Amino acid sequence: VQYWVVWAFGLLTACLAALWRYASAQHKRQKALETGVQALLRDRIIQSCDYYQKKQNISVHGRETIQSMYAAYHALGGNGAVTALVKDVNELPTHF
């Protein structure tokens, strides 16, 4: 019986270690995906803002798209560096 207890605890320890490695790898993968999506959103927001600032007006659809991207960017932990751009674009006249 003593050997079975030692064997069971060894198996339990090995399973927990494997589970920890798997969870750690999944966390790293999730963080990388979030960082990548945040970077893509930042790039698209900046491109869109530059485009509409050059036009000096913005469509309703363009404004909604920028707001949607900015909300997702901010929810992913995006900093306020893009906030000024979005604020400036929101002040542009709207065309239909």
DRENMI-95410 format. One record per atom (N, C-alpha, C, CB): residue number from 1; atom name; x, y, z; residue in one letter. Coordinates in steps of 0.02 Angstrom, whole numbers, always signed. Glycine has a CB too. Layout:
{k->NUM&a->CA&px->X&py->Y&pz->Z&r->A}
...
end
This chain:
{k->1&a->N&px->+41&py->-60&pz->+0&r->V}
{k->1&a->CA&px->+0&py->+0&pz->+0&r->V}
{k->1&a->C&px->+43&py->+63&pz->+0&r->V}
{k->1&a->CB&px->-47&py->+0&pz->+60&r->V}
{k->2&a->N&px->+97&py->+60&pz->+37&r->Q}
{k->2&a->CA&px->+142&py->+118&pz->+42&r->Q}
{k->2&a->C&px->+168&py->+136&pz->-28&r->Q}
{k->2&a->CB&px->+201&py->+103&pz->+89&r->Q}
{k->3&a->N&px->+185&py->+88&pz->-68&r->Y}
{k->3&a->CA&px->+211&py->+102&pz->-135&r->Y}
{k->3&a->C&px->+157&py->+132&pz->-181&r->Y}
{k->3&a->CB&px->+238&py->+38&pz->-167&r->Y}
{k->4&a->N&px->+95&py->+110&pz->-171&r->W}
{k->4&a->CA&px->+40&py->+137&pz->-211&r->W}
{k->4&a->C&px->+27&py->+211&pz->-194&r->W}
{k->4&a->CB&px->-24&py->+97&pz->-199&r->W}
{k->5&a->N&px->+33&py->+229&pz->-131&r->V}
{k->5&a->CA&px->+24&py->+298&pz->-110&r->V}
{k->5&a->C&px->+79&py->+342&pz->-141&r->V}
{k->5&a->CB&px->+24&py->+304&pz->-32&r->V}
{k->6&a->N&px->+140&py->+320&pz->-137&r->V}
{k->6&a->CA&px->+196&py->+357&pz->-166&r->V}
{k->6&a->C&px->+186&py->+363&pz->-242&r->V}
{k->6&a->CB&px->+264&py->+323&pz->-151&r->V}
{k->7&a->N&px->+167&py->+309&pz->-274&r->W}
{k->7&a->CA&px->+156&py->+310&pz->-346&r->W}
{k->7&a->C&px->+98&py->+357&pz->-365&r->W}
{k->7&a->CB&px->+140&py->+238&pz->-372&r->W}
{k->8&a->N&px->+44&py->+357&pz->-326&r->A}
{k->8&a->CA&px->-14&py->+400&pz->-340&r->A}
{k->8&a->C&px->+5&py->+474&pz->-332&r->A}
{k->8&a->CB&px->-72&py->+382&pz->-292&r->A}
{k->9&a->N&px->+43&py->+490&pz->-279&r->F}
{k->9&a->CA&px->+64&py->+560&pz->-271&r->F}
{k->9&a->C&px->+112&py->+581&pz->-326&r->F}
{k->9&a->CB&px->+97&py->+569&pz->-202&r->F}
{k->10&a->N&px->+155&py->+537&pz->-348&r->G}
{k->10&a->CA&px->+199&py->+552&pz->-404&r->G}
{k->10&a->C&px->+161&py->+565&pz->-468&r->G}
{k->10&a->CB&px->+249&py->+495&pz->-415&r->G}
{k->11&a->N&px->+110&py->+523&pz->-480&r->L}
{k->11&a->CA&px->+68&py->+533&pz->-540&r->L}
{k->11&a->C&px->+28&py->+598&pz->-535&r->L}
{k->11&a->CB&px->+20&py->+473&pz->-548&r->L}
{k->12&a->N&px->+2&py->+612&pz->-476&r->L}
{k->12&a->CA&px->-35&py->+674&pz->-466&r->L}
{k->12&a->C&px->+10&py->+735&pz->-477&r->L}
{k->12&a->CB&px->-65&py->+676&pz->-395&r->L}
{k->13&a->N&px->+71&py->+732&pz->-452&r->T}
{k->13&a->CA&px->+119&py->+787&pz->-461&r->T}
{k->13&a->C&px->+135&py->+797&pz->-535&r->T}
{k->13&a->CB&px->+183&py->+774&pz->-421&r->T}
{k->14&a->N&px->+145&py->+742&pz->-570&r->A}
{k->14&a->CA&px->+161&py->+747&pz->-642&r->A}
{k->14&a->C&px->+102&py->+776&pz->-681&r->A}
{k->14&a->CB&px->+178&py->+677&pz->-670&r->A}
{k->15&a->N&px->+41&py->+756&pz->-663&r->C}
{k->15&a->CA&px->-18&py->+783&pz->-697&r->C}
{k->15&a->C&px->-27&py->+857&pz->-684&r->C}
{k->15&a->CB&px->-81&py->+745&pz->-675&r->C}
{k->16&a->N&px->-17&py->+877&pz->-622&r->L}
{k->16&a->CA&px->-22&py->+948&pz->-604&r->L}
{k->16&a->C&px->+31&py->+989&pz->-639&r->L}
{k->16&a->CB&px->-17&py->+957&pz->-529&r->L}
{k->17&a->N&px->+91&py->+963&pz->-645&r->A}
{k->17&a->CA&px->+145&py->+999&pz->-680&r->A}
{k->17&a->C&px->+128&py->+1007&pz->-754&r->A}
{k->17&a->CB&px->+212&py->+962&pz->-671&r->A}
{k->18&a->N&px->+101&py->+954&pz->-784&r->A}
{k->18&a->CA&px->+82&py->+958&pz->-855&r->A}
{k->18&a->C&px->+25&py->+1008&pz->-865&r->A}
{k->18&a->CB&px->+61&py->+888&pz->-881&r->A}
{k->19&a->N&px->-22&py->+1007&pz->-819&r->L}
{k->19&a->CA&px->-78&py->+1054&pz->-823&r->L}
{k->19&a->C&px->-53&py->+1126&pz->-815&r->L}
{k->19&a->CB&px->-130&py->+1038&pz->-769&r->L}
{k->20&a->N&px->-6&py->+1137&pz->-770&r->W}
{k->20&a->CA&px->+22&py->+1204&pz->-760&r->W}
{k->20&a->C&px->+59&py->+1228&pz->-823&r->W}
{k->20&a->CB&px->+71&py->+1204&pz->-700&r->W}
{k->21&a->N&px->+98&py->+1184&pz->-854&r->R}
{k->21&a->CA&px->+133&py->+1202&pz->-916&r->R}
{k->21&a->C&px->+84&py->+1220&pz->-971&r->R}
{k->21&a->CB&px->+179&py->+1145&pz->-938&r->R}
{k->22&a->N&px->+31&py->+1180&pz->-977&r->Y}
{k->22&a->CA&px->-20&py->+1193&pz->-1028&r->Y}
{k->22&a->C&px->-55&py->+1260&pz->-1016&r->Y}
{k->22&a->CB&px->-72&py->+1136&pz->-1029&r->Y}
{k->23&a->N&px->-75&py->+1273&pz->-954&r->A}
{k->23&a->CA&px->-108&py->+1336&pz->-938&r->A}
{k->23&a->C&px->-62&py->+1395&pz->-950&r->A}
{k->23&a->CB&px->-133&py->+1335&pz->-865&r->A}
{k->24&a->N&px->+1&py->+1388&pz->-933&r->S}
{k->24&a->CA&px->+50&py->+1441&pz->-943&r->S}
{k->24&a->C&px->+59&py->+1455&pz->-1018&r->S}
{k->24&a->CB&px->+117&py->+1422&pz->-911&r->S}
{k->25&a->N&px->+63&py->+1403&pz->-1058&r->A}
{k->25&a->CA&px->+71&py->+1412&pz->-1130&r->A}
{k->25&a->C&px->+9&py->+1445&pz->-1160&r->A}
{k->25&a->CB&px->+84&py->+1345&pz->-1165&r->A}
{k->26&a->N&px->-50&py->+1426&pz->-1136&r->Q}
{k->26&a->CA&px->-112&py->+1455&pz->-1161&r->Q}
{k->26&a->C&px->-116&py->+1529&pz->-1142&r->Q}
{k->26&a->CB&px->-174&py->+1417&pz->-1133&r->Q}
{k->27&a->N&px->-94&py->+1545&pz->-1081&r->H}
{k->27&a->CA&px->-94&py->+1615&pz->-1059&r->H}
{k->27&a->C&px->-47&py->+1658&pz->-1103&r->H}
{k->27&a->CB&px->-73&py->+1620&pz->-985&r->H}
{k->28&a->N&px->+12&py->+1632&pz->-1117&r->K}
{k->28&a->CA&px->+59&py->+1668&pz->-1160&r->K}
{k->28&a->C&px->+30&py->+1678&pz->-1230&r->K}
{k->28&a->CB&px->+126&py->+1630&pz->-1164&r->K}
{k->29&a->N&px->-3&py->+1626&pz->-1256&r->R}
{k->29&a->CA&px->-33&py->+1630&pz->-1322&r->R}
{k->29&a->C&px->-89&py->+1682&pz->-1323&r->R}
{k->29&a->CB&px->-60&py->+1562&pz->-1344&r->R}
{k->30&a->N&px->-131&py->+1681&pz->-1272&r->Q}
{k->30&a->CA&px->-186&py->+1729&pz->-1267&r->Q}
{k->30&a->C&px->-160&py->+1801&pz->-1263&r->Q}
{k->30&a->CB&px->-230&py->+1714&pz->-1206&r->Q}
{k->31&a->N&px->-108&py->+1811&pz->-1223&r->K}
{k->31&a->CA&px->-79&py->+1877&pz->-1216&r->K}
{k->31&a->C&px->-50&py->+1901&pz->-1282&r->K}
{k->31&a->CB&px->-24&py->+1877&pz->-1162&r->K}
{k->32&a->N&px->-17&py->+1856&pz->-1319&r->A}
{k->32&a->CA&px->+11&py->+1874&pz->-1384&r->A}
{k->32&a->C&px->-44&py->+1892&pz->-1434&r->A}
{k->32&a->CB&px->+53&py->+1816&pz->-1412&r->A}
{k->33&a->N&px->-99&py->+1856&pz->-1432&r->L}
{k->33&a->CA&px->-155&py->+1872&pz->-1477&r->L}
{k->33&a->C&px->-185&py->+1940&pz->-1459&r->L}
{k->33&a->CB&px->-210&py->+1817&pz->-1472&r->L}
{k->34&a->N&px->-194&py->+1954&pz->-1395&r->E}
{k->34&a->CA&px->-221&py->+2018&pz->-1374&r->E}
{k->34&a->C&px->-175&py->+2075&pz->-1395&r->E}
{k->34&a->CB&px->-232&py->+2019&pz->-1298&r->E}
{k->35&a->N&px->-110&py->+2066&pz->-1386&r->T}
{k->35&a->CA&px->-62&py->+2117&pz->-1404&r->T}
{k->35&a->C&px->-63&py->+2129&pz->-1480&r->T}
{k->35&a->CB&px->+9&py->+2098&pz->-1381&r->T}
{k->36&a->N&px->-67&py->+2075&pz->-1518&r->G}
{k->36&a->CA&px->-69&py->+2081&pz->-1591&r->G}
{k->36&a->C&px->-132&py->+2116&pz->-1615&r->G}
{k->36&a->CB&px->-66&py->+2012&pz->-1623&r->G}
{k->37&a->N&px->-189&py->+2099&pz->-1588&r->V}
{k->37&a->CA&px->-252&py->+2131&pz->-1607&r->V}
{k->37&a->C&px->-250&py->+2205&pz->-1588&r->V}
{k->37&a->CB&px->-313&py->+2096&pz->-1575&r->V}
{k->38&a->N&px->-223&py->+2220&pz->-1529&r->Q}
{k->38&a->CA&px->-217&py->+2289&pz->-1507&r->Q}
{k->38&a->C&px->-173&py->+2329&pz->-1556&r->Q}
{k->38&a->CB&px->-188&py->+2293&pz->-1436&r->Q}
{k->39&a->N&px->-118&py->+2300&pz->-1578&r->A}
{k->39&a->CA&px->-73&py->+2334&pz->-1625&r->A}
{k->39&a->C&px->-107&py->+2346&pz->-1692&r->A}
{k->39&a->CB&px->-8&py->+2294&pz->-1635&r->A}
{k->40&a->N&px->-145&py->+2296&pz->-1716&r->L}
{k->40&a->CA&px->-181&py->+2304&pz->-1779&r->L}
{k->40&a->C&px->-235&py->+2357&pz->-1774&r->L}
{k->40&a->CB&px->-212&py->+2237&pz->-1800&r->L}
{k->41&a->N&px->-271&py->+2358&pz->-1718&r->L}
{k->41&a->CA&px->-322&py->+2409&pz->-1708&r->L}
{k->41&a->C&px->-291&py->+2479&pz->-1706&r->L}
{k->41&a->CB&px->-362&py->+2396&pz->-1644&r->L}
{k->42&a->N&px->-235&py->+2485&pz->-1671&r->R}
{k->42&a->CA&px->-201&py->+2550&pz->-1667&r->R}
{k->42&a->C&px->-181&py->+2574&pz->-1736&r->R}
{k->42&a->CB&px->-138&py->+2545&pz->-1622&r->R}
{k->43&a->N&px->-153&py->+2528&pz->-1776&r->D}
{k->43&a->CA&px->-132&py->+2546&pz->-1844&r->D}
{k->43&a->C&px->-192&py->+2568&pz->-1886&r->D}
{k->43&a->CB&px->-97&py->+2487&pz->-1877&r->D}
{k->44&a->N&px->-247&py->+2531&pz->-1883&r->R}
{k->44&a->CA&px->-306&py->+2548&pz->-1923&r->R}
{k->44&a->C&px->-338&py->+2613&pz->-1900&r->R}
{k->44&a->CB&px->-358&py->+2492&pz->-1919&r->R}
{k->45&a->N&px->-338&py->+2626&pz->-1835&r->I}
{k->45&a->CA&px->-365&py->+2689&pz->-1809&r->I}
{k->45&a->C&px->-324&py->+2747&pz->-1835&r->I}
{k->45&a->CB&px->-367&py->+2689&pz->-1732&r->I}
{k->46&a->N&px->-258&py->+2741&pz->-1831&r->I}
{k->46&a->CA&px->-214&py->+2795&pz->-1853&r->I}
{k->46&a->C&px->-223&py->+2807&pz->-1928&r->I}
{k->46&a->CB&px->-141&py->+2779&pz->-1837&r->I}
{k->47&a->N&px->-225&py->+2752&pz->-1968&r->Q}
{k->47&a->CA&px->-235&py->+2760&pz->-2040&r->Q}
{k->47&a->C&px->-301&py->+2793&pz->-2056&r->Q}
{k->47&a->CB&px->-231&py->+2691&pz->-2075&r->Q}
{k->48&a->N&px->-354&py->+2772&pz->-2023&r->S}
{k->48&a->CA&px->-420&py->+2800&pz->-2035&r->S}
{k->48&a->C&px->-422&py->+2873&pz->-2015&r->S}
{k->48&a->CB&px->-474&py->+2761&pz->-1997&r->S}
{k->49&a->N&px->-394&py->+2890&pz->-1958&r->C}
{k->49&a->CA&px->-393&py->+2959&pz->-1936&r->C}
{k->49&a->C&px->-355&py->+3004&pz->-1985&r->C}
{k->49&a->CB&px->-362&py->+2965&pz->-1866&r->C}
{k->50&a->N&px->-297&py->+2980&pz->-2008&r->D}
{k->50&a->CA&px->-258&py->+3018&pz->-2057&r->D}
{k->50&a->C&px->-298&py->+3029&pz->-2121&r->D}
{k->50&a->CB&px->-192&py->+2982&pz->-2073&r->D}
{k->51&a->N&px->-332&py->+2977&pz->-2144&r->Y}
{k->51&a->CA&px->-372&py->+2981&pz->-2206&r->Y}
{k->51&a->C&px->-427&py->+3033&pz->-2199&r->Y}
{k->51&a->CB&px->-403&py->+2912&pz->-2222&r->Y}
{k->52&a->N&px->-465&py->+3031&pz->-2145&r->Y}
{k->52&a->CA&px->-520&py->+3078&pz->-2138&r->Y}
{k->52&a->C&px->-496&py->+3149&pz->-2122&r->Y}
{k->52&a->CB&px->-568&py->+3054&pz->-2083&r->Y}
{k->53&a->N&px->-440&py->+3155&pz->-2088&r->Q}
{k->53&a->CA&px->-413&py->+3222&pz->-2076&r->Q}
{k->53&a->C&px->-390&py->+3255&pz->-2141&r->Q}
{k->53&a->CB&px->-355&py->+3219&pz->-2026&r->Q}
{k->54&a->N&px->-363&py->+3215&pz->-2187&r->K}
{k->54&a->CA&px->-343&py->+3243&pz->-2251&r->K}
{k->54&a->C&px->-404&py->+3265&pz->-2292&r->K}
{k->54&a->CB&px->-302&py->+3192&pz->-2291&r->K}
{k->55&a->N&px->-459&py->+3226&pz->-2286&r->K}
{k->55&a->CA&px->-521&py->+3243&pz->-2321&r->K}
{k->55&a->C&px->-557&py->+3302&pz->-2288&r->K}
{k->55&a->CB&px->-568&py->+3183&pz->-2323&r->K}
{k->56&a->N&px->-542&py->+3313&pz->-2225&r->Q}
{k->56&a->CA&px->-572&py->+3365&pz->-2183&r->Q}
{k->56&a->C&px->-647&py->+3356&pz->-2173&r->Q}
{k->56&a->CB&px->-559&py->+3432&pz->-2214&r->Q}
{k->57&a->N&px->-671&py->+3295&pz->-2181&r->N}
{k->57&a->CA&px->-739&py->+3276&pz->-2162&r->N}
{k->57&a->C&px->-741&py->+3201&pz->-2153&r->N}
{k->57&a->CB&px->-792&py->+3300&pz->-2216&r->N}
{k->58&a->N&px->-795&py->+3176&pz->-2125&r->I}
{k->58&a->CA&px->-800&py->+3105&pz->-2110&r->I}
{k->58&a->C&px->-871&py->+3082&pz->-2122&r->I}
{k->58&a->CB&px->-777&py->+3090&pz->-2037&r->I}
{k->59&a->N&px->-877&py->+3021&pz->-2146&r->S}
{k->59&a->CA&px->-944&py->+2992&pz->-2156&r->S}
{k->59&a->C&px->-969&py->+2964&pz->-2090&r->S}
{k->59&a->CB&px->-942&py->+2936&pz->-2211&r->S}
{k->60&a->N&px->-1034&py->+2954&pz->-2087&r->V}
{k->60&a->CA&px->-1064&py->+2924&pz->-2027&r->V}
{k->60&a->C&px->-1035&py->+2854&pz->-2016&r->V}
{k->60&a->CB&px->-1142&py->+2921&pz->-2033&r->V}
{k->61&a->N&px->-1030&py->+2817&pz->-2070&r->H}
{k->61&a->CA&px->-1002&py->+2750&pz->-2065&r->H}
{k->61&a->C&px->-929&py->+2752&pz->-2041&r->H}
{k->61&a->CB&px->-1006&py->+2713&pz->-2133&r->H}
{k->62&a->N&px->-890&py->+2798&pz->-2066&r->G}
{k->62&a->CA&px->-820&py->+2805&pz->-2045&r->G}
{k->62&a->C&px->-815&py->+2821&pz->-1972&r->G}
{k->62&a->CB&px->-786&py->+2858&pz->-2086&r->G}
{k->63&a->N&px->-858&py->+2866&pz->-1948&r->R}
{k->63&a->CA&px->-858&py->+2885&pz->-1877&r->R}
{k->63&a->C&px->-875&py->+2825&pz->-1833&r->R}
{k->63&a->CB&px->-907&py->+2943&pz->-1864&r->R}
{k->64&a->N&px->-927&py->+2787&pz->-1854&r->E}
{k->64&a->CA&px->-947&py->+2728&pz->-1815&r->E}
{k->64&a->C&px->-891&py->+2675&pz->-1814&r->E}
{k->64&a->CB&px->-1011&py->+2698&pz->-1845&r->E}
{k->65&a->N&px->-858&py->+2667&pz->-1871&r->T}
{k->65&a->CA&px->-804&py->+2618&pz->-1875&r->T}
{k->65&a->C&px->-746&py->+2637&pz->-1829&r->T}
{k->65&a->CB&px->-780&py->+2611&pz->-1947&r->T}
{k->66&a->N&px->-727&py->+2700&pz->-1830&r->I}
{k->66&a->CA&px->-673&py->+2723&pz->-1787&r->I}
{k->66&a->C&px->-692&py->+2715&pz->-1714&r->I}
{k->66&a->CB&px->-654&py->+2796&pz->-1803&r->I}
{k->67&a->N&px->-754&py->+2733&pz->-1696&r->Q}
{k->67&a->CA&px->-776&py->+2726&pz->-1627&r->Q}
{k->67&a->C&px->-775&py->+2653&pz->-1605&r->Q}
{k->67&a->CB&px->-846&py->+2755&pz->-1619&r->Q}
{k->68&a->N&px->-797&py->+2608&pz->-1649&r->S}
{k->68&a->CA&px->-798&py->+2537&pz->-1633&r->S}
{k->68&a->C&px->-727&py->+2510&pz->-1623&r->S}
{k->68&a->CB&px->-833&py->+2497&pz->-1688&r->S}
{k->69&a->N&px->-682&py->+2529&pz->-1668&r->M}
{k->69&a->CA&px->-612&py->+2507&pz->-1662&r->M}
{k->69&a->C&px->-581&py->+2535&pz->-1599&r->M}
{k->69&a->CB&px->-572&py->+2528&pz->-1723&r->M}
{k->70&a->N&px->-595&py->+2598&pz->-1584&r->Y}
{k->70&a->CA&px->-566&py->+2630&pz->-1525&r->Y}
{k->70&a->C&px->-591&py->+2597&pz->-1460&r->Y}
{k->70&a->CB&px->-582&py->+2705&pz->-1524&r->Y}
{k->71&a->N&px->-656&py->+2579&pz->-1458&r->A}
{k->71&a->CA&px->-683&py->+2546&pz->-1399&r->A}
{k->71&a->C&px->-648&py->+2479&pz->-1387&r->A}
{k->71&a->CB&px->-759&py->+2536&pz->-1406&r->A}
{k->72&a->N&px->-638&py->+2441&pz->-1440&r->A}
{k->72&a->CA&px->-604&py->+2376&pz->-1434&r->A}
{k->72&a->C&px->-530&py->+2387&pz->-1414&r->A}
{k->72&a->CB&px->-608&py->+2336&pz->-1500&r->A}
{k->73&a->N&px->-498&py->+2436&pz->-1445&r->Y}
{k->73&a->CA&px->-428&py->+2452&pz->-1430&r->Y}
{k->73&a->C&px->-421&py->+2470&pz->-1357&r->Y}
{k->73&a->CB&px->-402&py->+2509&pz->-1475&r->Y}
{k->74&a->N&px->-465&py->+2512&pz->-1333&r->H}
{k->74&a->CA&px->-462&py->+2535&pz->-1263&r->H}
{k->74&a->C&px->-476&py->+2476&pz->-1215&r->H}
{k->74&a->CB&px->-512&py->+2592&pz->-1251&r->H}
{k->75&a->N&px->-524&py->+2433&pz->-1232&r->A}
{k->75&a->CA&px->-540&py->+2375&pz->-1190&r->A}
{k->75&a->C&px->-481&py->+2327&pz->-1186&r->A}
{k->75&a->CB&px->-602&py->+2339&pz->-1218&r->A}
{k->76&a->N&px->-440&py->+2325&pz->-1237&r->L}
{k->76&a->CA&px->-381&py->+2281&pz->-1236&r->L}
{k->76&a->C&px->-322&py->+2313&pz->-1199&r->L}
{k->76&a->CB&px->-360&py->+2265&pz->-1307&r->L}
{k->77&a->N&px->-333&py->+2372&pz->-1171&r->G}
{k->77&a->CA&px->-281&py->+2404&pz->-1132&r->G}
{k->77&a->C&px->-241&py->+2455&pz->-1170&r->G}
{k->77&a->CB&px->-235&py->+2353&pz->-1105&r->G}
{k->78&a->N&px->-268&py->+2477&pz->-1227&r->G}
{k->78&a->CA&px->-234&py->+2528&pz->-1266&r->G}
{k->78&a->C&px->-227&py->+2592&pz->-1226&r->G}
{k->78&a->CB&px->-271&py->+2541&pz->-1330&r->G}
{k->79&a->N&px->-170&py->+2624&pz->-1235&r->N}
{k->79&a->CA&px->-158&py->+2685&pz->-1198&r->N}
{k->79&a->C&px->-193&py->+2744&pz->-1230&r->N}
{k->79&a->CB&px->-82&py->+2699&pz->-1193&r->N}
{k->80&a->N&px->-186&py->+2802&pz->-1202&r->G}
{k->80&a->CA&px->-222&py->+2860&pz->-1225&r->G}
{k->80&a->C&px->-189&py->+2897&pz->-1282&r->G}
{k->80&a->CB&px->-232&py->+2906&pz->-1170&r->G}
{k->81&a->N&px->-136&py->+2870&pz->-1311&r->A}
{k->81&a->CA&px->-101&py->+2905&pz->-1365&r->A}
{k->81&a->C&px->-146&py->+2914&pz->-1426&r->A}
{k->81&a->CB&px->-38&py->+2866&pz->-1384&r->A}
{k->82&a->N&px->-192&py->+2869&pz->-1438&r->V}
{k->82&a->CA&px->-236&py->+2873&pz->-1496&r->V}
{k->82&a->C&px->-297&py->+2916&pz->-1481&r->V}
{k->82&a->CB&px->-257&py->+2802&pz->-1518&r->V}
{k->83&a->N&px->-310&py->+2929&pz->-1418&r->T}
{k->83&a->CA&px->-370&py->+2966&pz->-1398&r->T}
{k->83&a->C&px->-374&py->+3034&pz->-1430&r->T}
{k->83&a->CB&px->-371&py->+2973&pz->-1322&r->T}
{k->84&a->N&px->-319&py->+3070&pz->-1433&r->A}
{k->84&a->CA&px->-318&py->+3136&pz->-1463&r->A}
{k->84&a->C&px->-337&py->+3133&pz->-1537&r->A}
{k->84&a->CB&px->-249&py->+3169&pz->-1454&r->A}
{k->85&a->N&px->-311&py->+3083&pz->-1572&r->L}
{k->85&a->CA&px->-328&py->+3075&pz->-1643&r->L}
{k->85&a->C&px->-403&py->+3063&pz->-1652&r->L}
{k->85&a->CB&px->-289&py->+3017&pz->-1674&r->L}
{k->86&a->N&px->-430&py->+3018&pz->-1612&r->V}
{k->86&a->CA&px->-502&py->+3002&pz->-1617&r->V}
{k->86&a->C&px->-544&py->+3063&pz->-1599&r->V}
{k->86&a->CB&px->-520&py->+2943&pz->-1570&r->V}
{k->87&a->N&px->-523&py->+3100&pz->-1549&r->K}
{k->87&a->CA&px->-559&py->+3160&pz->-1529&r->K}
{k->87&a->C&px->-559&py->+3212&pz->-1586&r->K}
{k->87&a->CB&px->-529&py->+3191&pz->-1465&r->K}
{k->88&a->N&px->-502&py->+3221&pz->-1618&r->D}
{k->88&a->CA&px->-498&py->+3268&pz->-1674&r->D}
{k->88&a->C&px->-543&py->+3247&pz->-1732&r->D}
{k->88&a->CB&px->-425&py->+3275&pz->-1698&r->D}
{k->89&a->N&px->-543&py->+3183&pz->-1747&r->V}
{k->89&a->CA&px->-584&py->+3158&pz->-1803&r->V}
{k->89&a->C&px->-658&py->+3165&pz->-1786&r->V}
{k->89&a->CB&px->-567&py->+3085&pz->-1819&r->V}
{k->90&a->N&px->-676&py->+3156&pz->-1723&r->N}
{k->90&a->CA&px->-747&py->+3163&pz->-1704&r->N}
{k->90&a->C&px->-772&py->+3235&pz->-1711&r->N}
{k->90&a->CB&px->-757&py->+3141&pz->-1631&r->N}
{k->91&a->N&px->-726&py->+3282&pz->-1713&r->E}
{k->91&a->CA&px->-745&py->+3352&pz->-1721&r->E}
{k->91&a->C&px->-752&py->+3372&pz->-1794&r->E}
{k->91&a->CB&px->-695&py->+3396&pz->-1687&r->E}
{k->92&a->N&px->-733&py->+3328&pz->-1840&r->L}
{k->92&a->CA&px->-738&py->+3344&pz->-1912&r->L}
{k->92&a->C&px->-812&py->+3346&pz->-1932&r->L}
{k->92&a->CB&px->-700&py->+3291&pz->-1955&r->L}
{k->93&a->N&px->-828&py->+3386&pz->-1982&r->P}
{k->93&a->CA&px->-897&py->+3387&pz->-2007&r->P}
{k->93&a->C&px->-916&py->+3320&pz->-2039&r->P}
{k->93&a->CB&px->-907&py->+3444&pz->-2057&r->P}
{k->94&a->N&px->-978&py->+3301&pz->-2030&r->T}
{k->94&a->CA&px->-1002&py->+3238&pz->-2056&r->T}
{k->94&a->C&px->-1034&py->+3248&pz->-2124&r->T}
{k->94&a->CB&px->-1053&py->+3206&pz->-2007&r->T}
{k->95&a->N&px->-1020&py->+3202&pz->-2170&r->H}
{k->95&a->CA&px->-1055&py->+3203&pz->-2234&r->H}
{k->95&a->C&px->-1090&py->+3136&pz->-2243&r->H}
{k->95&a->CB&px->-1005&py->+3216&pz->-2293&r->H}
{k->96&a->N&px->-1142&py->+3137&pz->-2282&r->F}
{k->96&a->CA&px->-1182&py->+3076&pz->-2292&r->F}
{k->96&a->C&px->-1169&py->+3051&pz->-2360&r->F}
{k->96&a->CB&px->-1256&py->+3088&pz->-2281&r->F}
end
